[in-house]
């Protein structure tokens, strides 16, 4: 299971659980709406945080792969140049 799917499932599960708890609690409609609003905002903030974390990890991986690709290209170019010098 990928980290993204796990985080998404975790956030959705948290939201569903929070909403079920709020809706089943004995409170006035206004209090319930305020709690739903607060819970929704917290879930949104958690989701945003998770997205930012995933984006940062993806960017780090991309940067590392780019660096390794450049190193590989330089290594291959060095081998080509060395081969050309040996033939000359």
LUMZA-866824 format. One record per residue: residue number from 1; x, y, z of N, C-alpha, C, O, CB in turn; chain; residue in three letters. Coordinates in pm, whole numbers, plus 32768, in hexadecimal, padded with zeros to 4 digits. Glycine has a CB too. Layout:
BEGIN
+------+------+------+------+-------+-------+-------+------+------+------+------+------+------+-------+-------+-------+-------+------+
| resi | n.c1 | n.c2 | n.c3 | ca.c1 | ca.c2 | ca.c3 | c.c1 | c.c2 | c.c3 | o.c1 | o.c2 | o.c3 | cb.c1 | cb.c2 | cb.c3 | chain | resn |
+------+------+------+------+-------+-------+-------+------+------+------+------+------+------+-------+-------+-------+-------+------+
|  NUM |    X |    Y |    Z |     X |     Y |     Z |    X |    Y |    Z |    X |    Y |    Z |     X |     Y |     Z |     A |  ALA |
...
+------+------+------+------+-------+-------+-------+------+------+------+------+------+------+-------+-------+-------+-------+------+
//
This chain:
BEGIN
+------+------+------+------+-------+-------+-------+------+------+------+------+------+------+-------+-------+-------+-------+------+
| resi | n.c1 | n.c2 | n.c3 | ca.c1 | ca.c2 | ca.c3 | c.c1 | c.c2 | c.c3 | o.c1 | o.c2 | o.c3 | cb.c1 | cb.c2 | cb.c3 | chain | resn |
+------+------+------+------+-------+-------+-------+------+------+------+------+------+------+-------+-------+-------+-------+------+
|    1 | 8056 | 7F8A | 8000 |  8000 |  8000 |  8000 | 805A | 807B | 8000 | 80BA | 8082 | 804D |  7F9E |  8000 |  807C |     A |  UNK |
|    2 | 803C | 80DA | 7FAB |  808E |  8152 |  7FA4 | 806F | 81AF | 8019 | 8004 | 81A8 | 8055 |  8078 |  819B |  7F1F |     A |  UNK |
|    3 | 80CF | 8205 | 8037 |  80BE |  8263 |  80A7 | 804B | 82C2 | 808C | 8000 | 82E5 | 80E8 |  8140 |  82B3 |  80BE |     A |  UNK |
|    4 | 803B | 82EB | 8010 |  7FCE |  8347 |  7FED | 7F45 | 830C | 8007 | 7EED | 834E | 803C |  7FD9 |  8370 |  7F5C |     A |  UNK |
|    5 | 7F34 | 828D | 7FE1 |  7EB3 |  824B |  7FF8 | 7E9A | 8238 | 808C | 7E29 | 8248 | 80BB |  7EAF |  81C3 |  7FB1 |     A |  UNK |
|    6 | 7F03 | 8217 | 80D7 |  7EF4 |  8205 |  8167 | 7ECA | 8288 | 81A9 | 7E6D | 828A | 81F9 |  7F78 |  81D3 |  81A5 |     A |  UNK |
|    7 | 7F0D | 82F4 | 8187 |  7EEE |  8377 |  81C2 | 7E60 | 83A1 | 819D | 7E16 | 83D3 | 81F2 |  7F53 |  83E2 |  8195 |     A |  UNK |
|    8 | 7E3B | 838D | 8120 |  7DB3 |  83B1 |  80F4 | 7D4C | 8360 | 8141 | 7CE7 | 8396 | 816E |  7DA3 |  839A |  805C |     A |  UNK |
|    9 | 7D63 | 82E0 | 8152 |  7D07 |  828B |  819D | 7D00 | 82B4 | 822F | 7C95 | 82B2 | 826C |  7D31 |  81F9 |  8192 |     A |  UNK |
|   10 | 7D72 | 82D9 | 8266 |  7D77 |  8305 |  82F1 | 7D26 | 8384 | 8304 | 7CD9 | 8390 | 8363 |  7E08 |  831B |  831D |     A |  UNK |
|   11 | 7D37 | 83E4 | 82A9 |  7CEE |  8463 |  82B3 | 7C59 | 844C | 82A2 | 7C09 | 847F | 82F0 |  7D21 |  84C8 |  8249 |     A |  UNK |
|   12 | 7C32 | 8400 | 823C |  7BA4 |  83E5 |  8224 | 7B66 | 839C | 829B | 7AF8 | 83BD | 82C7 |  7B91 |  8392 |  81A2 |     A |  UNK |
|   13 | 7BAD | 833A | 82D0 |  7B7B |  82F1 |  8345 | 7B69 | 834C | 83BD | 7B08 | 833F | 8407 |  7BDA |  8280 |  8368 |     A |  UNK |
|   14 | 7BC7 | 83A7 | 83D1 |  7BBC |  8406 |  843F | 7B45 | 8462 | 8430 | 7AFE | 847D | 8490 |  7C3A |  8458 |  8448 |     A |  UNK |
|   15 | 7B30 | 8491 | 83B6 |  7ABE |  84EA |  839C | 7A3A | 84A0 | 83B3 | 79E0 | 84D6 | 83F4 |  7AC3 |  8520 |  830C |     A |  UNK |
|   16 | 7A2E | 8427 | 8380 |  79B3 |  83D9 |  8391 | 799A | 83BE | 8425 | 792A | 83CD | 8455 |  79BC |  8354 |  8342 |     A |  UNK |
|   17 | 7A01 | 8397 | 846C |  79F2 |  837D |  84FB | 79CA | 83F9 | 8549 | 7974 | 83F3 | 85A1 |  7A72 |  8344 |  8534 |     A |  UNK |
|   18 | 7A0A | 8469 | 852A |  79E9 |  84E6 |  856F | 7959 | 8510 | 8552 | 7911 | 8538 | 85AD |  7A4A |  8556 |  8545 |     A |  UNK |
|   19 | 7930 | 8507 | 84D5 |  78A8 |  852E |  84B1 | 7841 | 84D2 | 84F3 | 77D9 | 8501 | 8521 |  7896 |  852C |  8419 |     A |  UNK |
|   20 | 785D | 8452 | 84F8 |  7800 |  83F4 |  8538 | 77F3 | 8416 | 85CC | 7784 | 8416 | 8603 |  7830 |  8362 |  8527 |     A |  UNK |
|   21 | 7861 | 8433 | 860D |  785E |  8457 |  869B | 7812 | 84D7 | 86B4 | 77C7 | 84E2 | 8715 |  78E8 |  8464 |  86D0 |     A |  UNK |
|   22 | 7826 | 8538 | 865D |  77E1 |  85B9 |  866C | 774C | 85AB | 8656 | 76FB | 85DF | 86A3 |  781B |  8621 |  860A |     A |  UNK |
|   23 | 7728 | 8563 | 85ED |  769A |  8556 |  85CB | 764C | 8503 | 8631 | 75D4 | 8516 | 8641 |  768B |  8518 |  8541 |     A |  UNK |
|   24 | 768F | 84A8 | 8675 |  764C |  8455 |  86D7 | 764B | 8493 | 8764 | 7609 | 845F | 87BE |  768E |  83CD |  86DC |     A |  UNK |
|   25 | 7695 | 8500 | 8776 |  769C |  8541 |  87F9 | 761D | 8595 | 8812 | 75E8 | 85D2 | 87B5 |  771B |  859A |  8803 |     A |  UNK |
|   26 | 75ED | 8598 | 888E |  7574 |  85E7 |  88AE | 7596 | 867B | 88C1 | 75B8 | 86A7 | 892E |  7530 |  85B0 |  892D |     A |  UNK |
|   27 | 758B | 86C7 | 8854 |  75A8 |  8757 |  8858 | 7543 | 87A0 | 8801 | 74FA | 8764 | 87B3 |  7639 |  8776 |  882A |     A |  UNK |
|   28 | 7543 | 8823 | 8811 |  74EA |  8873 |  87BD | 751F | 8874 | 872E | 7593 | 8854 | 8715 |  74DD |  8904 |  87F3 |     A |  UNK |
|   29 | 74C8 | 8898 | 86D1 |  74EF |  889F |  8644 | 7561 | 8900 | 862D | 75BD | 88E3 | 85E0 |  7479 |  88C6 |  85EE |     A |  UNK |
|   30 | 755C | 8973 | 8670 |  75C4 |  89D8 |  865E | 764B | 89A4 | 8691 | 76B1 | 89B6 | 8650 |  759E |  8A5A |  86A8 |     A |  UNK |
|   31 | 764A | 8962 | 8706 |  76C6 |  892A |  873B | 76FC | 88BC | 86DF | 7775 | 88B3 | 86C8 |  76AF |  88F1 |  87C8 |     A |  UNK |
|   32 | 76A2 | 886B | 86AC |  76CB |  87FF |  8652 | 7708 | 8837 | 85D3 | 7770 | 8807 | 85A5 |  7653 |  87A4 |  8630 |     A |  UNK |
|   33 | 76C8 | 889C | 8599 |  76FE |  88DA |  8520 | 7789 | 8916 | 853A | 77E3 | 890A | 84E6 |  769E |  8946 |  84EB |     A |  UNK |
|   34 | 779A | 8954 | 85AB |  781C |  8990 |  85CE | 7886 | 8923 | 85DE | 78F8 | 8934 | 85B2 |  7811 |  89E3 |  8650 |     A |  UNK |
|   35 | 7860 | 88B4 | 861D |  78BF |  8845 |  862D | 78E2 | 8808 | 85A5 | 7955 | 87E5 | 858D |  7884 |  87D9 |  868A |     A |  UNK |
|   36 | 787F | 87FB | 854C |  7899 |  87C6 |  84C6 | 78F7 | 8824 | 847C | 7954 | 87F7 | 8439 |  7815 |  87B4 |  8477 |     A |  UNK |
|   37 | 78DD | 88A5 | 8488 |  7933 |  8908 |  8446 | 79C3 | 88FC | 847A | 7A21 | 88FB | 842B |  78FC |  8998 |  845E |     A |  UNK |
|   38 | 79D3 | 88F4 | 84FE |  7A58 |  88E8 |  8539 | 7A9D | 8867 | 850E | 7B13 | 8867 | 84EB |  7A50 |  88F0 |  85D1 |     A |  UNK |
|   39 | 7A53 | 87FA | 8512 |  7A8C |  8778 |  84EB | 7AB2 | 8778 | 8458 | 7B1A | 8741 | 8432 |  7A28 |  8707 |  8508 |     A |  UNK |
|   40 | 7A60 | 87B4 | 8406 |  7A7E |  87BA |  8377 | 7AFC | 880C | 835F | 7B50 | 87E6 | 830D |  7A07 |  87F7 |  8329 |     A |  UNK |
|   41 | 7B0B | 887A | 83A6 |  7B82 |  88CD |  8396 | 7BFE | 8881 | 83C4 | 7C67 | 8888 | 8383 |  7B73 |  8950 |  83E7 |     A |  UNK |
|   42 | 7BF4 | 8839 | 8433 |  7C66 |  87EB |  8464 | 7C8B | 877E | 83FF | 7D01 | 8768 | 83E5 |  7C46 |  87AD |  84EC |     A |  UNK |
|   43 | 7C26 | 873B | 83C8 |  7C41 |  86D2 |  8365 | 7C81 | 870E | 82E8 | 7CDD | 86D4 | 82B0 |  7BBE |  8688 |  833F |     A |  UNK |
|   44 | 7C50 | 8781 | 82BE |  7C89 |  87C5 |  8249 | 7D1B | 87EA | 8264 | 7D71 | 87D7 | 820E |  7C37 |  8844 |  8227 |     A |  UNK |
|   45 | 7D36 | 881F | 82DB |  7DBE |  8845 |  82FE | 7E1B | 87CB | 8300 | 7E8C | 87D2 | 82D1 |  7DC1 |  888B |  8387 |     A |  UNK |
|   46 | 7DEA | 875C | 8336 |  7E3A |  86E0 |  8338 | 7E55 | 86B0 | 82AB | 7EC4 | 8685 | 828B |  7DF2 |  8673 |  838A |     A |  UNK |
|   47 | 7DEF | 86B6 | 8257 |  7E00 |  868A |  81CC | 7E65 | 86E3 | 8183 | 7EB9 | 86B1 | 8139 |  7D78 |  868C |  8181 |     A |  UNK |
|   48 | 7E5C | 8765 | 8199 |  7EBA |  87C2 |  815B | 7F49 | 87A4 | 818A | 7FA7 | 87A5 | 813A |  7E95 |  8855 |  817C |     A |  UNK |
|   49 | 7F57 | 8789 | 8209 |  7FDA |  8769 |  8241 | 8010 | 86E8 | 8202 | 8086 | 86E0 | 81DF |  7FD2 |  875B |  82DA |     A |  UNK |
|   50 | 7FBA | 8684 | 81F5 |  7FE3 |  8606 |  81B8 | 800B | 8619 | 8127 | 806D | 85E0 | 80F9 |  7F73 |  859E |  81C3 |     A |  UNK |
|   51 | 7FBF | 866A | 80DE |  7FDF |  8685 |  8052 | 8066 | 86CB | 8047 | 80B7 | 86A8 | 7FF1 |  7F71 |  86DB |  8010 |     A |  UNK |
|   52 | 807E | 872D | 809C |  80FE |  8775 |  809A | 8172 | 8717 | 80B8 | 81DC | 871F | 807A |  80FD |  87EA |  80FF |     A |  UNK |
|   53 | 815D | 86BD | 8118 |  81C5 |  865D |  813B | 81E3 | 8600 | 80C5 | 8257 | 85E6 | 80A7 |  819C |  860B |  81B6 |     A |  UNK |
|   54 | 817B | 85CF | 8085 |  818C |  8577 |  8011 | 81D0 | 85C0 | 7F9F | 8228 | 8589 | 7F5C |  8105 |  853F |  7FE3 |     A |  UNK |
|   55 | 81A8 | 863E | 7F87 |  81E8 |  868D |  7F1D | 827B | 86A2 | 7F3A | 82CE | 8699 | 7EDF |  81A1 |  8714 |  7F0E |     A |  UNK |
|   56 | 829D | 86BD | 7FB8 |  8329 |  86D2 |  7FDD | 837A | 8653 | 7FC8 | 83EA | 8657 | 7F96 |  8334 |  8701 |  806E |     A |  UNK |
|   57 | 8341 | 85E1 | 7FF0 |  8387 |  8562 |  7FDD | 839A | 8546 | 7F48 | 8405 | 8518 | 7F1E |  8339 |  84EF |  8020 |     A |  UNK |
|   58 | 8332 | 8560 | 7EF9 |  833C |  8549 |  7E69 | 83A6 | 85A4 | 7E2B | 83F2 | 857A | 7DD4 |  82B4 |  8560 |  7E24 |     A |  UNK |
|   59 | 83AB | 8621 | 7E59 |  840F |  867F |  7E26 | 849C | 8651 | 7E4B | 84F8 | 8659 | 7DF9 |  83F6 |  870D |  7E5D |     A |  UNK |
|   60 | 84AD | 8621 | 7EC6 |  8530 |  85EF |  7EF0 | 855B | 8578 | 7E9C | 85CF | 856F | 7E73 |  852D |  85C9 |  7F84 |     A |  UNK |
|   61 | 84FE | 851D | 7E84 |  851D |  84A8 |  7E32 | 8540 | 84D2 | 7DA4 | 859F | 84A0 | 7D68 |  84A7 |  8444 |  7E31 |     A |  UNK |
|   62 | 84F3 | 8530 | 7D6E |  850D |  8561 |  7CE6 | 8597 | 85A2 | 7CDD | 85E2 | 858A | 7C7E |  84A0 |  85C6 |  7CBC |     A |  UNK |
|   63 | 85B8 | 85F4 | 7D40 |  863B |  8635 |  7D41 | 86AC | 85CE | 7D4A | 8712 | 85DB | 7D06 |  8645 |  8698 |  7DB6 |     A |  UNK |
|   64 | 8699 | 856A | 7D9D |  86FF |  8502 |  7DAD | 870F | 84B2 | 7D2B | 877F | 8492 | 7D03 |  86DA |  84A3 |  7E21 |     A |  UNK |
|   65 | 869E | 8493 | 7CEA |  86A5 |  8449 |  7C6B | 86E8 | 849D | 7BFF | 8735 | 8469 | 7BAE |  8618 |  841F |  7C3E |     A |  UNK |
|   66 | 86CC | 851E | 7BFD |  870C |  8577 |  7B9C | 87A2 | 857A | 7BB3 | 87F1 | 8571 | 7B54 |  86D2 |  8606 |  7BA5 |     A |  UNK |
|   67 | 87CA | 8585 | 7C30 |  8858 |  8587 |  7C53 | 889C | 8506 | 7C28 | 8907 | 8508 | 7BEC |  886B |  859E |  7CEA |     A |  UNK |
|   68 | 885E | 8495 | 7C46 |  8898 |  8414 |  7C22 | 889C | 8402 | 7B89 | 88FB | 83C8 | 7B53 |  8847 |  83A1 |  7C62 |     A |  UNK |
|   69 | 8835 | 8435 | 7B45 |  8834 |  842F |  7AB3 | 88A5 | 8480 | 7A77 | 88E7 | 8454 | 7A18 |  87B0 |  8460 |  7A7D |     A |  UNK |
|   70 | 88BC | 84F7 | 7AAE |  892A |  854B |  7A7E | 89B1 | 8508 | 7A97 | 8A0B | 850D | 7A43 |  8925 |  85D5 |  7AC1 |     A |  UNK |
|   71 | 89BF | 84CA | 7B0D |  8A3B |  8483 |  7B2C | 8A51 | 8410 | 7AC9 | 8AC1 | 83FA | 7A9C |  8A38 |  844E |  7BBC |     A |  UNK |
|   72 | 89E8 | 83C9 | 7AAA |  89F1 |  8359 |  7A4D | 8A17 | 838A | 79C1 | 8A6B | 834E | 797E |  896D |  830C |  7A49 |     A |  UNK |
|   73 | 89D9 | 83F7 | 7995 |  89F9 |  8430 |  7912 | 8A8B | 845A | 790D | 8AD1 | 843F | 78AB |  899E |  84A9 |  78F2 |     A |  UNK |
|   74 | 8ABA | 849B | 7977 |  8B46 |  84C6 |  797C | 8BA5 | 844E | 797A | 8C0D | 8452 | 7938 |  8B60 |  851B |  79F9 |     A |  UNK |
|   75 | 8B81 | 83E5 | 79C0 |  8BD3 |  836C |  79C4 | 8BD9 | 832D | 7939 | 8C45 | 8305 | 790B |  8B9B |  8308 |  7A2B |     A |  UNK |
|   76 | 8B67 | 8323 | 78F7 |  8B62 |  82E9 |  7871 | 8BB1 | 833F | 7810 | 8BFA | 830B | 77BB |  8AD1 |  82D9 |  7841 |     A |  UNK |
|   77 | 8BA1 | 83C2 | 781B |  8BEB |  841C |  77C1 | 8C81 | 840E | 77D7 | 8CCF | 8412 | 7778 |  8BC0 |  84AF |  77D8 |     A |  UNK |
|   78 | 8CA9 | 83FE | 7855 |  8D37 |  83E8 |  7872 | 8D6A | 8367 | 7835 | 8DDA | 8363 | 7802 |  8D4F |  83E6 |  7909 |     A |  UNK |
|   79 | 8D19 | 82FF | 783A |  8D41 |  8280 |  77FD | 8D4B | 828D | 7766 | 8DA6 | 8254 | 7728 |  8CDC |  8212 |  7823 |     A |  UNK |
|   80 | 8CEE | 82D7 | 772A |  8CF1 |  82EC |  7698 | 8D6F | 8339 | 7672 | 8DB5 | 8315 | 7613 |  8C72 |  8338 |  7668 |     A |  UNK |
|   81 | 8D8A | 83A5 | 76BE |  8E01 |  83F6 |  76A0 | 8E81 | 83A4 | 76B1 | 8EDD | 83AF | 7661 |  8E06 |  8472 |  76FC |     A |  UNK |
|   82 | 8E85 | 8352 | 771A |  8EFA |  82FE |  7732 | 8F0B | 829B | 76C0 | 8F7C | 8284 | 7693 |  8EED |  82B3 |  77B8 |     A |  UNK |
|   83 | 8E9F | 8262 | 7690 |  8EA2 |  8201 |  7622 | 8ED4 | 8245 | 75A2 | 8F22 | 820B | 7557 |  8E16 |  81C4 |  760C |     A |  UNK |
|   84 | 8EA5 | 82C1 | 758A |  8ED0 |  830B |  7512 | 8F65 | 8328 | 7519 | 8FAA | 831E | 74B3 |  8E80 |  8390 |  7503 |     A |  UNK |
|   85 | 8F98 | 834C | 758E |  9026 |  836B |  759D | 907D | 82EE | 758A | 90EC | 82F8 | 7557 |  9041 |  83A8 |  7628 |     A |  UNK |
|   86 | 904B | 8279 | 75B2 |  9096 |  81FE |  75A0 | 909D | 81D7 | 750D | 9100 | 819C | 74E1 |  9058 |  818F |  75F1 |     A |  UNK |
|   87 | 9033 | 81F7 | 74C0 |  9030 |  81D2 |  7433 | 908A | 822D | 73DF | 90BA | 8206 | 7375 |  8FA1 |  81D7 |  73FE |     A |  UNK |
|   88 | 909F | 82A6 | 7410 |  90EC |  8308 |  73C1 | 9180 | 82F3 | 73CA | 91CD | 833D | 738D |  90CB |  8393 |  73ED |     A |  UNK |
+------+------+------+------+-------+-------+-------+------+------+------+------+------+------+-------+-------+-------+-------+------+
//
